[in-house]
Amino acid sequence: MAYRSLFSPNFTHFSSARPISHHLYYHPYLSSTSLQYNNIRKELSFPYVASVPYQPINVDYLEGEFSGHGVTFEGIGDNCVAKMGLDNGSTATLMLPSGLITSYKAPMWHGSTVELLHTSVSEGDDGEAVIQGGVSLALNYEDDNEVPWSPSTWVLRDIRGNSKDSIKVELISSDTDNMVETRHIVTLGEDILTSEISVTNSNSSPLQWTGSIISHLTVSSPEATYALGLEGSNFHNVPPFLSNFGIIPSDLDEENDSEIGRLWKQMGLKGFFSGLGQRNKKNASEEEMEGEEDDGYKQLNEQMSRIYTCAPRFFTLIDRGRRNSVVVGRDGFDEVYMYSPGSSHEIYGEYSFICVGQSTMLKPIMLGPGEVWRGSQHLHNPNM
């Protein structure tokens, strides 16, 4: 098994753990042939994961339409890799049509660049590549009829900027009736990677949505990693989000005697969109479910899965093993999700990461007809 930013001619996408209808947004660079990919992860005893059909991408069209601006395109089987690069050495890699950001390399104080994202590449049942981790969007919408829809196929809409200052790549995803439009703008700056989303409700009825921008940040080990700046923030303990590209240890189950394992038992095994708003079940005590962070320099060596509320807009993750740090910021989102797989695993291995997410899971966002919501996440590199 390989980790971080690796690619294979085949690519497997995971949809939400709860089967939902995914609709394709057609575009000139999508050809008419549709392929189904097997995405069963035998090592995980989690709920059913539905497969998603993707349209093969016309890389020549992308090169002709969006060439320049510091972005290059490369075909990977029926998918495409968009590589963003700045003159100062900062790079980011984005996969289409899944929208998964698989790499963010940032220049460091010692003169070289370092990968800040954690991506796992493994082999599926039929020999296809299974890619997880990185930065992804996990969003779920419901209208008055309680019909769910989640964007899973993204179309490249525009590229702006240049390799000297910054590069913006704009993606778009819409349902078949074009009633819900989601835009994802990925901006690579000299010392920052920003993921900005906007949700537009073009329907005549209100729209409710929940979700998160989920980032897997690579570390030497959770034991050597600390969160700085969360002291005084209220939190809710929750089971780990089972998102499309989330990495969850295979030994994390209901028999686990950790804090997370006890939550599995209390709340029942749930998918990402399985009703975190109903988390306060009668058999779960308030003491175990909620609390206030009392550590301003919190070591992340224990297994934990929390949503922080009233947290500062910016906090810092420090990895003493790799001698670097990442400042995580947000706009628009009120919640911060944080997951640590703990330090019982091999250092610099598959589970050497900390997952952070700017989320709206505890309190869904309501959008009236014609309204637009915007929010963003910032991964700032202070190590230059």
Salt bridges, closest charged atoms under 4 A:
GLU74 OE1 - LYS83 NZ 3.02
GLU142 OE2 - ARG18 NH2 3.65
ASP158 OD2 - ARG160 NH1 2.95
GLU170 OE2 - ARG157 NH1 3.44
GLU170 OE1 - ARG160 NH1 3.19
GLU170 OE2 - ARG183 NH1 2.94
GLU181 OE2 - ARG183 NE 2.94
ASP191 OD2 - HIS380 ND1 3.85
GLU290 OE2 - HIS236 ND1 3.55
GLU293 OE1 - LYS298 NZ 3.95
GLU293 OE1 - ARG306 NH1 3.05
ASP331 OD1 - ARG313 NH2 2.42
ASP331 OD2 - HIS378 NE2 2.61
